């Protein structure tokens, strides 16, 4: 059961990350910088980005718990501080989840606090880049050790 949840939650995270990254890029290059059709004056860009970031953050936390439950053997054991601590500090998917959650939480705060405009779009592109890149940290490239592993992970990113 948890295996399927991990797959679905990772898909949800990737979809949200693609929306954050891709939509923000579109707002920068596809819409005028000012005027009635700019991202700053349209009503839908900010809610789209805010909801996407919220979904990524929620799926990130739930995915981490589900993956920990698989490793720990049960949901009860996964919720123990020592199990979560071991996953967060000792495994690549734990570290990548921290990076993803921090980047997503930060951009959520920025999306709610900063006035819509070009700067907000740039900040969202940067956060989306970090979130998308963090998925490579738990992929095949991250399983390779040494200098080749760094090159492999960088290639995946």
C-alpha positions as CSV (number, residue, x, y, z in Angstrom):
1,X,0.0,0.0,0.0
2,X,2.8,2.5,0.9
3,X,4.7,1.6,-2.3
4,X,1.8,2.9,-4.4
5,X,1.4,6.0,-2.2
6,X,5.1,6.8,-2.7
7,X,4.8,6.5,-6.5
8,X,1.6,8.7,-6.6
9,X,3.0,11.3,-4.2
10,X,6.3,11.5,-6.2
11,X,4.2,12.0,-9.4
12,X,2.2,14.8,-7.6
13,X,5.5,16.5,-6.5
14,X,6.9,16.3,-10.0
15,X,3.7,17.7,-11.6
16,X,3.7,20.6,-9.1
17,X,7.4,21.3,-9.6
18,X,6.9,21.4,-13.4
19,X,4.0,23.9,-12.9
20,X,6.1,26.1,-10.7
21,X,9.1,26.0,-13.0
22,X,7.4,26.0,-16.4
23,X,4.6,28.4,-15.7
24,X,6.9,30.9,-14.1
25,X,9.2,30.7,-17.2
26,X,6.1,31.3,-19.4
27,X,5.1,34.3,-17.4
28,X,8.6,35.8,-17.9
29,X,9.0,35.2,-21.6
30,X,5.4,34.7,-22.9
31,X,3.5,37.5,-21.3
32,X,4.2,41.2,-21.5
33,X,6.2,42.7,-18.6
34,X,3.5,45.3,-18.0
35,X,-0.1,46.1,-19.0
36,X,-3.4,44.3,-18.9
37,X,-2.0,40.9,-20.1
38,X,1.0,40.8,-17.8
39,X,1.4,38.1,-15.1
40,X,1.3,40.9,-12.4
41,X,-2.2,42.0,-13.5
42,X,-3.8,38.7,-14.4
43,X,-5.7,37.0,-11.6
44,X,-4.8,33.4,-12.2
45,X,-1.0,33.2,-12.2
46,X,-0.5,33.8,-8.4
47,X,-3.1,31.2,-7.3
48,X,-1.8,28.7,-9.8
49,X,1.7,29.0,-8.4
50,X,0.6,29.1,-4.7
51,X,-1.6,26.0,-5.0
52,X,1.2,24.2,-6.9
53,X,3.7,25.0,-4.2
54,X,1.2,23.9,-1.5
55,X,0.6,20.7,-3.2
56,X,4.3,20.0,-3.6
57,X,4.9,20.7,0.0
58,X,2.1,18.5,1.2
59,X,3.1,15.6,-1.1
60,X,6.7,16.0,-0.1
61,X,5.9,15.5,3.6
62,X,3.4,12.7,3.0
63,X,5.9,11.0,0.6
64,X,8.6,11.2,3.1
65,X,6.4,9.6,5.7
66,X,5.2,6.9,3.3
67,X,8.8,6.0,2.3
68,X,9.9,5.9,5.9
69,X,6.9,3.6,6.7
70,X,8.2,1.2,4.0
71,X,11.7,1.2,5.6
72,X,10.5,1.1,9.2
73,X,7.8,-1.6,8.6
74,X,4.8,0.3,9.7
75,X,3.3,3.8,9.9
76,X,3.6,3.8,13.7
77,X,7.3,3.1,13.5
78,X,7.8,5.6,10.7
79,X,6.4,8.4,12.9
80,X,9.1,7.8,15.6
81,X,11.8,10.5,15.8
82,X,14.6,8.0,15.4
83,X,13.2,6.5,12.2
84,X,12.5,9.9,10.6
85,X,15.9,11.3,11.8
86,X,17.7,8.3,10.3
87,X,15.9,8.8,6.9
88,X,16.4,12.6,6.9
89,X,20.0,12.5,7.8
90,X,21.3,9.3,6.3
91,X,19.5,8.8,3.0
92,X,19.5,10.7,-0.2
93,X,15.7,10.8,-0.5
94,X,15.5,12.2,3.0
95,X,18.0,15.0,2.2
96,X,16.3,15.7,-1.1
97,X,13.0,15.9,0.7
98,X,14.4,18.5,3.1
99,X,15.7,20.6,0.2
100,X,12.4,20.3,-1.6
101,X,10.4,21.2,1.5
102,X,12.5,24.2,2.3
103,X,12.5,25.5,-1.2
104,X,8.7,25.0,-1.5
105,X,8.0,26.5,1.9
106,X,10.2,29.5,1.1
107,X,8.5,30.2,-2.2
108,X,5.1,29.8,-0.6
109,X,6.0,32.6,1.9
110,X,7.3,34.7,-1.0
111,X,4.2,34.0,-3.1
112,X,2.0,35.2,-0.2
113,X,4.1,38.2,0.8
114,X,5.6,39.7,-2.4
115,X,3.6,41.8,-4.8
116,X,3.0,40.1,-8.2
117,X,5.5,41.1,-10.8
118,X,8.7,40.1,-12.6
119,X,10.7,39.6,-9.4
120,X,8.1,37.1,-8.1
121,X,8.3,35.2,-11.3
122,X,12.1,35.0,-11.2
123,X,12.0,33.8,-7.6
124,X,9.5,31.1,-8.5
125,X,11.6,30.0,-11.4
126,X,14.6,29.7,-9.1
127,X,12.6,27.7,-6.5
128,X,11.1,25.6,-9.3
129,X,14.6,24.8,-10.5
130,X,15.8,23.8,-7.1
131,X,12.7,21.6,-6.6
132,X,13.1,19.9,-10.0
133,X,16.8,19.4,-9.5
134,X,16.2,17.8,-6.1
135,X,14.6,14.8,-7.7
136,X,17.9,13.8,-9.3
137,X,19.4,13.6,-5.9
138,X,17.3,10.5,-5.1
139,X,17.7,8.9,-8.6
140,X,20.1,6.5,-10.2
141,X,22.9,9.1,-10.5
142,X,22.9,9.6,-6.7
143,X,23.5,5.8,-6.3
144,X,26.8,6.1,-8.1
145,X,29.8,6.7,-5.7
146,X,32.8,9.0,-6.0
147,X,33.6,11.6,-8.7
148,X,31.6,9.7,-11.3
149,X,28.6,9.9,-9.0
150,X,28.8,13.6,-8.8
151,X,29.0,13.8,-12.6
152,X,26.1,11.3,-13.0
153,X,23.9,13.3,-10.6
154,X,24.8,16.6,-12.3
155,X,23.9,15.0,-15.6
156,X,20.5,13.9,-14.2
157,X,19.9,17.4,-13.0
